[in-house]
Amino acid sequence: MRLDWERIIAATRQAHASADAPLCAYLYDLKALAHHAAHLREGLPKHCDFFYAIKANSDLPLLATLAPRVDGFEASSGGEIAWLQQHFPHVPVIFSGPGKLDAELELALHHGATVHVESLHELERLAALARESGQSASILLRVNPPLAELATTSLVMGGKPTQFGIAIEHLPMCLERLRQEPALVLRGFHFHLLSHQLDVDKHLQLLSAYLRQARQWCAEYGLRIEHINVGGGIGVNYREPQQQFDWPRFSKGLANLLAEEWKAGDGRDVPRLRFELGRFVSAFCGYYATEVLDIKQADERAFAVVRGGTHHFRTPYAQGHSHPFRVLPVEEWHRPYSRPAIRSRPVTVAGQLCTPKDVLASEVPVDQLRVGDLLLFPYAGAYAWHISHHDFLRHPHPQHIYLSEEKQV
């Protein structure tokens, strides 16, 4: 996705000019988000569904932008279901995640959400709640099978014993229990074994393994299913921003993979593939802007202390990388004291927290950086503000600016 730097820089400078304190803000390009979501939707073969995982970013302006461009939303808590029910009552919802409360399962039943069941115990609880309420529920079983095609990424959630999904040895018991529960309708299987995948070929191999495994289970247990949820899992390349996941090539490979499935099916129905993408949808539309408060030099190192930090923008620490940024020079300086600056040397960008872990970028070469200049961090639209420990030290929250087609909203 191409970043509209000119649009974002102009909005950042406008926010800085109107601020009554050092700037700290998130900016979201809703126009770019709409374009990107449409691009993803158009690239998927017809036999696929496109859901957005709102855990990545559940801000209302983003969801309103995405609602007409996706097939539904994925929620991972009762709070997220309630948020969607309040604002998008007619958009289909799927409910995923471990440790679901009875109250959350009841809310999912009431809302008509498809529930991704994580264990035999959860299955039994959902069945009891459905019987008590007189309601039925569509479910997918999230299964954690060992697969040789599972590549290693920076975040692996399956293919080995974990807290996620149904262990392969418990699948027969879950299926037998389902035969006794007419209120629970098995629609398919959910696989989500890894995240942060950047390799197109490896991801296609993994999806092929999902299809093969589901086909094997259907034959072994006499099942007919409608969906295979393949999760999200596609990553954002923060370290080499010019080398992002090649969606057009992936789309072409996926179409070929599904065509082969149809040929091999011998007339059997091929389940729809359901994607629940989060990071790969919204990360590109968000930016974190911050003002340099101080510049320190210690031995051979230079540090820029900025307004905010990881309590606002936790992505760099959570992902373990040095986040890319741009320097926006601010020429005006009307202070009765000197203006610290560094030139032609690497700088480490740190925040305001009382911990050495509050680092956004490490040893990044800059031509010039001064107190009062602005730093603009891209790829901040997913798992950024929403996973941060906002109230640590009680610093003020950043401003949130949403850029529509023509103006801020």
C-alpha positions in Angstrom: 0.0 0.0 0.0 1.4 3.4 -1.0 1.5 5.9 1.8 0.2 9.4 1.1 3.0 11.2 2.9 2.1 14.6 1.5 -1.4 14.4 2.9 -0.3 13.2 6.3 2.6 15.7 6.7 0.2 18.5 5.9 -2.3 17.3 8.5 0.5 16.9 11.1 1.8 20.4 10.6 -1.8 21.7 10.8 -2.2 19.9 14.2 1.1 21.2 15.4 0.3 24.8 14.5 -3.0 24.6 16.5 -1.6 22.7 19.5 -1.2 24.5 22.8 1.4 21.9 24.1 4.1 19.7 22.4 2.4 17.6 19.8 1.4 14.0 20.3 -1.2 12.6 18.0 -2.4 9.7 16.0 -3.5 10.4 12.4 -5.6 8.0 10.4 -6.0 8.3 6.6 -9.6 6.9 6.1 -9.4 7.6 2.3 -6.3 5.3 2.1 -8.0 2.7 4.3 -11.1 2.6 2.1 -8.9 2.2 -1.0 -6.8 -0.5 0.6 -9.8 -2.5 1.9 -11.3 -2.4 -1.6 -8.0 -3.6 -3.1 -8.0 -6.6 -0.7 -11.6 -7.4 -1.4 -11.2 -7.3 -5.1 -8.1 -9.5 -4.9 -9.8 -12.4 -3.2 -11.4 -15.1 -5.4 -15.2 -15.3 -5.3 -15.1 -18.4 -3.1 -13.7 -16.3 -0.2 -15.1 -14.1 2.5 -13.3 -11.0 3.9 -13.8 -10.2 7.6 -11.9 -7.6 9.6 -10.5 -8.5 13.1 -11.4 -5.4 15.1 -8.9 -6.2 17.8 -6.3 -4.6 15.5 -8.1 -1.2 15.8 -11.8 -0.8 16.8 -12.1 3.0 16.5 -15.5 3.8 15.2 -14.4 5.9 12.2 -12.2 3.0 10.9 -15.1 0.5 11.4 -17.5 2.8 9.6 -15.1 3.0 6.7 -14.6 -0.7 6.6 -18.2 -1.9 7.2 -19.4 -1.5 3.6 -16.2 -3.0 2.2 -16.0 -6.3 4.2 -18.2 -9.3 4.7 -18.3 -9.0 8.5 -16.3 -8.3 11.6 -14.4 -10.6 14.0 -14.7 -10.0 17.7 -12.7 -11.5 20.5 -14.5 -10.4 23.6 -18.0 -9.5 24.8 -17.0 -5.9 24.8 -16.2 -6.0 21.1 -19.5 -7.8 20.4 -21.4 -5.2 22.3 -19.5 -2.4 20.5 -20.4 -3.9 17.1 -24.0 -4.6 18.2 -24.4 -0.9 19.1 -23.0 0.6 16.0 -23.3 -2.1 13.3 -26.2 -4.4 14.3 -26.7 -5.8 10.8 -23.0 -6.7 10.0 -22.2 -10.4 10.4 -20.0 -11.2 13.4 -17.8 -14.1 14.3 -16.6 -14.6 17.9 -13.1 -16.0 18.5 -10.6 -16.3 21.3 -9.9 -18.4 24.4 -11.4 -18.0 27.8 -14.9 -17.0 26.8 -17.2 -16.1 29.7 -20.8 -17.4 29.9 -22.0 -13.9 29.6 -20.0 -13.4 26.4 -21.4 -16.7 24.9 -24.9 -15.5 25.8 -24.3 -12.2 24.1 -23.0 -14.1 21.0 -26.1 -16.3 21.0 -28.4 -13.2 21.3 -26.5 -11.4 18.5 -26.5 -14.4 16.2 -22.7 -14.5 16.0 -20.8 -17.5 14.7 -18.8 -18.9 17.6 -15.4 -20.4 17.2 -15.2 -23.0 19.9 -11.8 -23.4 21.6 -12.3 -26.5 23.8 -14.6 -29.4 24.7 -15.5 -27.6 27.9 -16.5 -24.4 26.0 -18.5 -26.6 23.6 -20.5 -28.1 26.5 -21.1 -24.6 28.1 -22.3 -23.2 24.8 -24.6 -26.1 24.4 -26.1 -25.7 27.9 -26.6 -22.0 27.3 -28.3 -22.6 23.9 -30.7 -25.1 25.5 -31.6 -22.8 28.3 -32.3 -19.9 25.9 -34.0 -21.9 23.2 -31.6 -20.5 20.6 -29.3 -22.3 18.1 -25.8 -21.4 17.3 -23.6 -21.8 14.2 -20.1 -22.8 15.3 -16.7 -23.5 13.9 -14.2 -25.7 15.8 -10.9 -24.1 16.2 -8.5 -27.0 16.0 -4.7 -27.0 16.6 -3.3 -29.8 14.4 0.4 -30.5 13.9 1.2 -29.5 10.3 4.5 -30.0 8.5 3.8 -26.9 6.4 3.8 -24.6 9.4 6.5 -22.1 8.8 8.3 -20.3 11.7 7.4 -16.7 12.1 7.8 -14.2 15.0 4.4 -15.3 16.4 3.4 -19.0 16.3 0.1 -19.9 18.0 -0.3 -23.5 16.9 1.2 -26.7 15.4 2.4 -27.5 18.9 0.7 -27.6 22.4 -0.6 -24.1 23.2 -3.5 -22.5 25.0 -5.2 -21.9 21.6 -7.7 -24.2 20.0 -8.7 -27.8 20.4 -5.9 -30.3 20.7 -6.1 -32.8 17.8 -6.7 -35.7 20.2 -9.8 -34.1 21.5 -11.5 -33.5 18.1 -13.3 -36.9 18.1 -14.9 -36.2 21.5 -16.0 -32.7 20.3 -17.6 -34.1 17.2 -19.4 -36.9 19.1 -20.7 -34.3 21.6 -22.0 -32.2 18.7 -24.0 -35.1 17.4 -25.9 -35.0 20.7 -26.6 -31.2 20.5 -29.0 -30.2 17.7 -28.9 -26.6 18.8 -25.3 -26.3 17.8 -24.7 -26.5 14.0 -21.1 -27.2 12.8 -20.4 -24.9 9.9 -16.7 -25.7 9.6 -13.2 -25.5 11.1 -11.0 -22.6 12.2 -7.3 -22.7 11.7 -5.1 -19.8 13.0 -1.6 -21.2 13.7 0.6 -18.2 13.2 0.8 -14.5 12.6 3.3 -12.1 11.0 3.6 -14.1 7.8 5.5 -12.2 5.1 6.3 -15.1 2.7 3.6 -15.6 0.0 4.6 -19.1 -1.0 4.8 -20.4 2.6 1.4 -18.9 3.3 -0.2 -20.6 0.3 1.4 -23.9 1.4 -0.2 -23.4 4.8 -3.6 -22.7 3.3 -3.3 -25.8 1.1 -2.5 -27.8 4.2 -5.6 -26.4 5.9 -7.8 -27.5 3.0 -6.2 -30.9 2.9 -6.7 -31.4 6.7 -10.3 -30.3 6.6 -11.0 -32.6 3.6 -9.4 -35.5 5.5 -11.6 -34.9 8.6 -14.7 -34.6 6.5 -14.0 -38.0 5.0 -13.0 -39.6 8.3 -16.0 -38.4 10.3 -18.7 -38.1 7.6 -18.9 -34.3 7.8 -20.2 -31.7 5.4 -18.9 -28.2 6.1 -19.5 -24.7 4.7 -16.5 -22.7 5.8 -12.9 -23.0 6.7 -11.7 -19.9 8.6 -8.0 -19.5 7.8 -7.5 -16.6 10.2 -5.4 -13.6 9.4 -1.7 -14.2 9.9 -0.4 -11.9 7.2 2.2 -9.5 8.6 3.4 -6.0 8.1 7.1 -5.6 7.4 8.2 -2.9 9.8 11.9 -3.6 9.4 12.0 -3.4 5.6 8.9 -1.3 4.7 9.5 -1.5 1.0 9.2 -5.3 1.1 5.6 -5.9 2.1 3.5 -9.0 1.6 2.7 -9.3 -2.1 -1.1 -9.4 -2.1 -1.6 -9.5 -5.9 0.7 -12.5 -6.2 -1.0 -14.1 -3.2 -4.4 -13.6 -4.7 -3.3 -15.2 -8.0 -1.8 -18.1 -6.1 -5.0 -18.5 -4.0 -7.2 -18.6 -7.1 -5.0 -21.3 -8.6 -5.1 -23.3 -5.3 -8.9 -23.1 -5.1 -9.2 -24.1 -8.8 -7.1 -27.2 -8.1 -9.4 -28.0 -5.1 -12.5 -27.8 -7.4 -10.8 -30.2 -9.9 -9.8 -32.6 -7.1 -13.2 -32.5 -5.5 -14.9 -34.8 -8.0 -18.2 -33.0 -7.5 -17.8 -32.4 -3.8 -18.6 -29.0 -2.4 -15.5 -27.0 -1.6 -15.9 -25.0 1.6 -15.6 -21.2 1.4 -12.4 -19.7 2.8 -13.0 -17.0 5.4 -10.2 -14.5 6.1 -10.2 -12.4 9.3 -7.5 -9.9 8.5 -6.6 -7.3 11.1 -3.0 -5.9 11.0 -2.7 -6.1 7.2 -5.9 -4.1 6.8 -5.5 -1.1 9.1 -1.8 -0.8 9.9 -1.0 1.2 6.8 -3.6 3.9 7.4 -2.2 5.0 10.8 0.6 7.4 11.8 2.0 8.4 15.2 3.2 11.9 15.4 5.3 13.2 18.3 7.5 16.3 19.1 11.1 16.1 20.3 11.3 17.4 23.9 15.0 17.0 24.5 18.2 15.7 22.9 20.9 14.1 25.0 24.4 12.9 24.2 26.0 10.3 26.3 29.5 9.1 25.3 29.1 8.0 21.6 25.3 7.8 21.7 22.6 10.4 21.1 19.0 10.2 22.4 15.9 12.1 21.4 13.3 12.2 24.2 9.8 12.7 22.6 6.3 13.5 23.8 4.6 10.2 24.5 6.3 6.8 24.1 5.4 3.1 24.3 2.4 3.9 26.6 0.9 5.4 23.4 2.6 3.4 20.7 3.6 0.0 21.9 4.1 -1.6 18.5 7.9 -1.3 18.4 8.4 -2.9 21.8 5.7 -5.6 21.2 7.3 -6.5 17.8 10.9 -6.1 19.0 12.0 -3.8 16.2 13.2 -0.2 15.6 10.3 1.5 14.0 10.8 3.6 10.9 10.1 7.3 11.0 10.4 10.6 9.2 11.8 13.9 10.6 9.5 16.9 10.0 11.8 20.0 10.6 10.2 22.9 12.5 12.1 26.0 11.8 10.4 28.4 14.2 12.1 28.7 17.6 11.1 31.5 19.9 12.4 30.4 23.3 14.7 32.3 25.7 17.1 29.3 25.8 19.3 27.3 23.4 18.0 24.6 21.0 19.8 21.3 21.4 20.5 19.6 18.1 22.5 16.7 16.5 23.7 16.4 13.0 24.8 13.5 10.8 24.7 10.8 13.4 22.5 8.0 14.7 19.8 8.7 17.3 17.8 6.5 19.6 14.2 7.7 20.1 12.8 7.3 23.6 9.6 8.3 25.3 8.7 9.9 28.7 8.4 6.8 30.8 10.6 5.8 33.7 11.9 2.7 32.1 14.7 1.9 29.6 12.3 -0.2 27.6 10.5 3.0 26.4 12.2 3.1 23.0 10.5 3.6 19.7 13.6 3.5 17.4 17.3 2.6 17.9 20.4 4.0 16.4 18.7 5.5 13.3 21.0 7.9 11.2 19.6 11.4 10.8 20.9 14.4 8.9 19.7 16.8 11.5 17.4 16.6 14.5 16.5 19.4 16.9 14.3 19.9 20.0 11.0 21.1 18.6 11.2 19.0 15.4 8.4 16.4 14.7 8.8 12.7 14.2 6.2 10.8 12.1 6.0 7.0 12.5 4.0 5.2 9.8 2.3 1.7 10.0 0.6 2.7 13.3 -3.0 1.8 12.4 -3.0 -1.6 14.0 -2.0 -3.0 17.4 -0.5 0.4 18.3 -2.7 2.6 20.5 -5.0 -0.3 21.2 -2.4 -2.5 22.9 -0.7 0.2 24.8 -0.7 0.8 28.6 -2.4 4.2 28.2 -2.5 5.4 31.8 1.0 4.4 33.0 2.4 7.6 34.8 -0.9 9.4 33.9 0.5 11.2 30.9 -2.2 12.8 28.7 -3.6 10.7 25.9 -2.6 11.7 22.3 -5.0 13.5 20.0 -6.8 11.3 17.5 -7.3 12.8 14.0 -9.3 11.1 11.3 -8.7 12.3 7.7 -11.7 11.7 5.5 -11.9 12.3 1.7 -11.5 16.1 2.1 -11.2 17.1 5.7 -10.5 16.0 9.3 -13.4 14.4 11.2 
